[in-house]
Amino acid sequence: MPWREQDRNPAYDRGWKPARLACLRRAGWRCQIRAPGCTGKAVTVDHVLGIKADPEHRHLQAACQRCHDEKTKGEAARGRRRRPPGDPECTPRTNWD
């Protein structure tokens, strides 16, 4: 059985399934991201602001699997670039003149 995010993440609570279905219905089961290579048929739902910023599932958009994967990959890459690079250099606080 494949691992799914909603099986482990408590943010995907009881409210997730109705919110997901409502989003797909509002979009007419069509992808709203429409990135290059889009298949057009929405099969998944994306948290526009990310799940941590939107645990109530209020900012959702329907997406095809390809667009959702590309968006998620881009967000992960940007997150990795923002991390501080290691420990800061040691700077003495005392002036020994």
Secondary structure, 3 states (H helix, E strand, C coil): CCCCHHHHCCCCCCCHHHHHHHHHHHCCCECCCCCCCCCCECCEEEECCCCCCCCCCCCEEEECHHHHHHHHHHHHHHHHHHCCCCCCCCCCCCCCC
